[in-house]
Amino acid sequence: MSMFDKNISQDKKESLEFAEAAREIEWKFPSFALQLFHGVFDWKAVHPFPLQSEEDKKIGDAFVEKLEKFLKEKLDPNEVDKTGIIPETVMKGLADLGAFAIKVPKEYGGLGLSQYNYNRAMHMVASYCGSTAVMLSAHQSIGVPQPLKLFGTEQQKKKYLPMFAQGIVSAFALTEPEAGSDPRKMTTTAAPVEDGKSFLLNGEKLWCTNGPIAGVIVVMAVTPPKIIDGKEHKQITAFIVETNTPGVEVVHRCKFMGLNGMSNGLMRFKNVKVPKENIILAEGEGLKLALTTLNTGRLTLPAASTGVGKWCVYVARQSALKRKQWGAAIGEHESIALKLGYIASHTFAMDAMTWLTSAMADDHRRDIRLEAAIAKYFCTYHTWKIVDETLQIRGGKGYEKKDSLDARGVDSWPVERVLRDIRINLIIEGTSEIMHLFIAREALDPHLSRMKPLFSSRVSVLGKCKAIGSMIRYYGWWYPKLFLPQAVSVKGMDPHLGRYMGYIQSTSKRLGREVFHQMMRYQKKLEAKQAILNRIVDIGVELFAMAATCSYADALMKSSKEKGNALHLAELFCCSAQQRIEVFFNESEKNCDRQSISVSKKLLAAEFEWMERDIIK
């Protein structure tokens, strides 16, 4: 489907159409988040909160306990940060624990754990060592195990999945030096040889996490084009590549601001012979595989972010109690108290979102592409702010390195290292900006699908008339419903939480109207109105977070006396989210977008070059 403004460049149009062709078109299962954007608050989809079953929890408890004990005894995160190496003894120990095959089914030698338990493990590891968490996550969330589970043949599974139980590390190679978020620019090729029985792989892949230490990699490459409806279409195919194959070379190990122990590099493939049997899914289906894999793969980031958030709750609390200013603990001063409230309440919301989406992933009866993207965006955004606020509470000690703090004999929580490590989460597996666009595209999908015939040159006048009739019938009853009040059944729920349920219900309808109004106002041009789309997305994200938080608080209050005070965390978060939502709505009418875009254009045209003087360039 093409729904793009004819005023955009041909190059951009083709890139958008290429990505559009690879996205999942059908909504085979219901999506709670999708409904929120269309004025429907399906409370029963998230309530009662899907707490982990006792049986599954026991399995997870046993593994997480062993993993935590091992890491505390054998891994020094500060040493990993200094040396840039996760020791071989640690890698072997992780392999012995089955940490490289957490989700690999038992029949292939793996642990066969649920997504919920996998996320529990990543949640804990990330709170201790970011580099180790990224290594394990890149291997299992987007590396070879996940696409093999989803799309691999039985022959492929039998050959490769047992390798991971033995400790072989995998990687995922998509990005290229000149092709980041635009896969149409990909230049790595896979040319068929030997009558199509094999392919010769040539090209380079950048920022391949685990690439330098991987034994097997999923590589995306361009295969011969196909002619569809008389037009040539570029094909991207996913190949399983064993790194001991002649022609595979690690050209450079990249170094970053943080995650110093992460093995990430520039990989070169020169006439690498790959058998046809190593294609995953099918020729030309590589981008579809990548996007589908990311739907579940993104869920690691909310879990990891929440683990870091909880670590910050602990560090911030301890620091706010121990540090004195003007005769009192700094936590007693309002400016710090407000920071503590934000850290605690938003970590609680992240916790709710993490376990809700984890349970949804295990359920398999819901489409979670929107939920996963929302959780990734929300949790990575707020964790960055939470760590930053924690550093501010720590003051100079937050900025000082752990070794220096140790040498002085003071509390040595490595906040500066965590700040460096966590920043990448707003970039990997879809930048926050890409997440905005992805969520907006999926949220608008029902509207776009109905409008599609109107903008297609292939649809006859009669077909367009039928489409208009269908739209009139649908919107004739759907739009008026967005103005009708509707009660949410909150029987047995604390009335403070019930109040927010009513707000989510009414605001979802208001959001549905906003989406419809903007669609009618801009039609095809809405795709280019990213400021408008961003606000629409942010409202939906906040509503989703509020619903998850209230449901989670309700479940904890009913199941645990110790956690009965979860109400206070949920109330504070919902109050904050409600304020942000109202700001987003207000900015839809009154904003500085036009002035900001104008300044941006002048800046790019070097009209403000005088501001760049008197510095060392």
Sequence and secondary structure as in RCSB ss.txt:
>XXXX:A:sequence
MSMFDKNISQDKKESLEFAEAAREIEWKFPSFALQLFHGVFDWKAVHPFPLQSEEDKKIGDAFVEKLEKFLKEKL
DPNEVDKTGIIPETVMKGLADLGAFAIKVPKEYGGLGLSQYNYNRAMHMVASYCGSTAVMLSAHQSIGVPQPLKL
FGTEQQKKKYLPMFAQGIVSAFALTEPEAGSDPRKMTTTAAPVEDGKSFLLNGEKLWCTNGPIAGVIVVMAVTPP
KIIDGKEHKQITAFIVETNTPGVEVVHRCKFMGLNGMSNGLMRFKNVKVPKENIILAEGEGLKLALTTLNTGRLT
LPAASTGVGKWCVYVARQSALKRKQWGAAIGEHESIALKLGYIASHTFAMDAMTWLTSAMADDHRRDIRLEAAIA
KYFCTYHTWKIVDETLQIRGGKGYEKKDSLDARGVDSWPVERVLRDIRINLIIEGTSEIMHLFIAREALDPHLSR
MKPLFSSRVSVLGKCKAIGSMIRYYGWWYPKLFLPQAVSVKGMDPHLGRYMGYIQSTSKRLGREVFHQMMRYQKK
LEAKQAILNRIVDIGVELFAMAATCSYADALMKSSKEKGNALHLAELFCCSAQQRIEVFFNESEKNCDRQSISVS
KKLLAAEFEWMERDIIK
>XXXX:A:secstr
     TTS HHHHHHHHHHHHHS     S  HHHHHTTT   GGGT S     HHHHHHHHHHHHHHHHHHHHH 
 HHHHHHH    HHHHHHHHHHTTT SSS GGGTS    HHHHHHHHHHHHTT HHHHHHHHIIIIISTHHHHHH
H  HHHHHHHHHHHHTT  EEEE  BTTBSS GGG   EEEEETTTTEEEEEEEEEEEETGGG SEEEEEEEEEE
EEETTEEEEEEEEEEEETTSTTEEEEEE   SS TT  EEEEEEEEEEEEGGGEES TT HHHHHHHHHHHHTTH
HHHHHHHHHHHHHHHHHHHHHH EETTEEGGGSHHHHHHHHHHHHHHHHHHHHHHHHHHHHHH SS  HHHHHHH
HHHHHHHHHHHHHHHHHHHTHHHHS HHHHHHHTS    HHHHHHHHGGGGTTTS HHHHHHHHHHHHHHHHHHH
HGGGG TTS HHHHHHHHHHHHHHHHHHHHHTTS      TTS HHHHHHHHHHHHHHHHHHHHHHHHHHHHGGG
GGG HHHHHHHHHHHHHHHHHHHHHHHHHHHHHH STTTTHHHHHHHHHHHHHHHHHHHHHHHHS  HHHHHHHH
HHHHTTTTGGGG SS  
